[in-house]
Amino acid sequence: MRRVNLSTELLQSSNLDIPFKAGLMCTNNFDKSNDFEKNKFLLNMVNEKHYSVIEHLSYSFVVRNISRALLQELARHRLVSLSVLSTRWALKKITKDIEVHYPVYVPATVQQTKILNELDAISEKLFNLIGEAAASGMPNDILKYYIQESLCTSLVLTVNARELIHIFELRTSKRALKEFRILCHSLFNSLPEDHKFLFEKFLEKDLS
Ligand SMILES: Cc1cc2nc3c(=O)[nH]c(=O)nc-3n(C[C@H](O)[C@H](O)[C@H](O)COP(=O)(O)OP(=O)(O)OC[C@H]3O[C@@H](n4cnc5c(N)ncnc54)[C@H](O)[C@@H]3O)c2cc1C
């Protein structure tokens, strides 16, 4: 069992000219793009909550090694498109090289240290048994029910800028799951440098 950290990589993004043109259309300036400073214009649109304009701006990311706990929270965002590594099809391979994510937790007492060590040992044993069962030919559709939320998965995520702002607002807050907060920061860092200005103010910077 190997503890891993998530990573993200940008696969594609649309050009800022597309939401710019969309905004110009709304204001009857479609053929007058030279009269406006693009970034300032787009930022104004966002500040005025004229959000349909930035729905024309979309991103596709590869997201690697997120826990299934985070996957189920990410999947609650109904306006994202997700294509996720299937445990049904990939269980045999997954259980040969088990990658998990557990958040860092510093036990507060001796009793908690003992409990945490036991949980880690049980968890390791469970994954090893699932691996053995998969190797013995037990069906994936049976074993799938025994896996834990710590098991990591990977996916391709496509999301438009409006929804990405919404996700950053909700999921970088201190109330959100830490792994989700880390994912948001990683997605932000993967954005094209010249797009970051649109998202900056929606990201809670402090990750502590
Ligand atoms: C701190 C925190 C704690 C949470 N705890 C729980 C919990 O205990 N239990 C639980 O079940 N969930 C929980 N959630 C998940 C939460 O309820 C939402 O399901 C999730 O954050 C997706 O957000 P959303 O619905 O705003 O947006 P998305 O699905 O991302 O949709 C974006 C926006 O589109 C609009 N929209 C989309 N679908 C509809 C619709 N059907 N009707 C009307 N408008 C729509 C809304 O304006 C919505 O904000 C929690 C979320 C957070 C951040």
The ligand as an SDF file (V2000), in Angstrom:
LIG
                    3D

 53 58  0  0  0  0  0  0  0  0999 V2000
  -18.9460   22.5320    3.4590 C   0  0  0  0  0  0  0  0  0  0  0  0
  -19.8960   21.6300    2.6930 C   0  0  0  0  0  0  0  0  0  0  0  0
  -20.6080   20.6580    3.3610 C   0  0  0  0  0  0  0  0  0  0  0  0
  -21.5000   19.8360    2.6660 C   0  0  0  0  0  0  0  0  0  0  0  0
  -22.1790   18.8750    3.3380 N   0  0  0  0  0  0  0  0  0  0  0  0
  -23.0700   18.0790    2.6830 C   0  0  0  0  0  0  0  0  0  0  0  0
  -23.8420   17.1010    3.3640 C   0  0  0  0  0  0  0  0  0  0  0  0
  -23.7390   16.9300    4.5750 O   0  0  0  0  0  0  0  0  0  0  0  0
  -24.6920   16.3220    2.6510 N   0  0  0  0  0  0  0  0  0  0  0  0
  -24.8720   16.4830    1.3000 C   0  0  0  0  0  0  0  0  0  0  0  0
  -25.6700   15.7540    0.7020 O   0  0  0  0  0  0  0  0  0  0  0  0
  -24.1470   17.4010    0.6250 N   0  0  0  0  0  0  0  0  0  0  0  0
  -23.2690   18.1940    1.2770 C   0  0  0  0  0  0  0  0  0  0  0  0
  -22.5640   19.1510    0.5740 N   0  0  0  0  0  0  0  0  0  0  0  0
  -22.7280   19.2180   -0.8750 C   0  0  0  0  0  0  0  0  0  0  0  0
  -23.6540   20.3870   -1.2920 C   0  0  0  0  0  0  0  0  0  0  0  0
  -24.9460   20.2520   -0.7360 O   0  0  0  0  0  0  0  0  0  0  0  0
  -23.7780   20.4450   -2.8430 C   0  0  0  0  0  0  0  0  0  0  0  0
  -24.4390   19.2840   -3.3110 O   0  0  0  0  0  0  0  0  0  0  0  0
  -22.4500   20.5170   -3.5360 C   0  0  0  0  0  0  0  0  0  0  0  0
  -21.6150   21.4630   -2.9100 O   0  0  0  0  0  0  0  0  0  0  0  0
  -22.6470   20.9180   -5.0050 C   0  0  0  0  0  0  0  0  0  0  0  0
  -22.8800   22.3070   -5.0430 O   0  0  0  0  0  0  0  0  0  0  0  0
  -24.0730   23.0270   -5.7950 P   0  0  0  0  0  0  0  0  0  0  0  0
  -25.3150   22.2420   -5.6340 O   0  0  0  0  0  0  0  0  0  0  0  0
  -24.0910   24.4790   -5.4250 O   0  0  0  0  0  0  0  0  0  0  0  0
  -23.5450   23.1250   -7.2070 O   0  0  0  0  0  0  0  0  0  0  0  0
  -23.4180   22.4040   -8.6020 P   0  0  0  0  0  0  0  0  0  0  0  0
  -24.0170   21.0600   -8.6730 O   0  0  0  0  0  0  0  0  0  0  0  0
  -21.9760   22.5640   -8.8530 O   0  0  0  0  0  0  0  0  0  0  0  0
  -24.2840   23.3550   -9.5010 O   0  0  0  0  0  0  0  0  0  0  0  0
  -23.9130   24.7150   -9.7120 C   0  0  0  0  0  0  0  0  0  0  0  0
  -25.1000   25.6220   -9.5020 C   0  0  0  0  0  0  0  0  0  0  0  0
  -26.0890   25.3060  -10.4760 O   0  0  0  0  0  0  0  0  0  0  0  0
  -27.3830   25.4870   -9.8980 C   0  0  0  0  0  0  0  0  0  0  0  0
  -28.0630   24.1960   -9.8750 N   0  0  0  0  0  0  0  0  0  0  0  0
  -27.5470   22.9860  -10.2270 C   0  0  0  0  0  0  0  0  0  0  0  0
  -28.4710   22.0290  -10.1160 N   0  0  0  0  0  0  0  0  0  0  0  0
  -29.6100   22.6440   -9.6840 C   0  0  0  0  0  0  0  0  0  0  0  0
  -30.9010   22.1840   -9.3610 C   0  0  0  0  0  0  0  0  0  0  0  0
  -31.2720   20.9140   -9.4400 N   0  0  0  0  0  0  0  0  0  0  0  0
  -31.7970   23.0870   -8.9350 N   0  0  0  0  0  0  0  0  0  0  0  0
  -31.4920   24.3920   -8.8450 C   0  0  0  0  0  0  0  0  0  0  0  0
  -30.2750   24.9050   -9.1100 N   0  0  0  0  0  0  0  0  0  0  0  0
  -29.3480   24.0320   -9.5350 C   0  0  0  0  0  0  0  0  0  0  0  0
  -27.1670   26.0130   -8.4810 C   0  0  0  0  0  0  0  0  0  0  0  0
  -27.1650   27.4280   -8.5120 O   0  0  0  0  0  0  0  0  0  0  0  0
  -25.7880   25.4920   -8.1450 C   0  0  0  0  0  0  0  0  0  0  0  0
  -25.1430   26.2540   -7.1230 O   0  0  0  0  0  0  0  0  0  0  0  0
  -21.6590   19.9720    1.2620 C   0  0  0  0  0  0  0  0  0  0  0  0
  -20.9260   20.9700    0.5930 C   0  0  0  0  0  0  0  0  0  0  0  0
  -20.0480   21.7820    1.2870 C   0  0  0  0  0  0  0  0  0  0  0  0
  -19.2510   22.8220    0.5360 C   0  0  0  0  0  0  0  0  0  0  0  0
  1  2  1  0
  2  3  1  0
  2 52  2  0
  3  4  2  0
  4  5  1  0
  4 50  1  0
  5  6  2  0
  6  7  1  0
  6 13  1  0
  7  8  2  0
  7  9  1  0
  9 10  1  0
 10 11  2  0
 10 12  1  0
 12 13  2  0
 13 14  1  0
 14 15  1  0
 14 50  1  0
 15 16  1  0
 16 17  1  0
 16 18  1  0
 18 19  1  0
 18 20  1  0
 20 21  1  0
 20 22  1  0
 22 23  1  0
 23 24  1  0
 24 25  2  0
 24 26  1  0
 24 27  1  0
 27 28  1  0
 28 29  2  0
 28 30  1  0
 28 31  1  0
 31 32  1  0
 32 33  1  0
 33 34  1  0
 33 48  1  0
 34 35  1  0
 35 36  1  0
 35 46  1  0
 36 37  1  0
 36 45  1  0
 37 38  2  0
 38 39  1  0
 39 40  1  0
 39 45  2  0
 40 41  1  0
 40 42  2  0
 42 43  1  0
 43 44  2  0
 44 45  1  0
 46 47  1  0
 46 48  1  0
 48 49  1  0
 50 51  2  0
 51 52  1  0
 52 53  1  0
M  END
$$$$
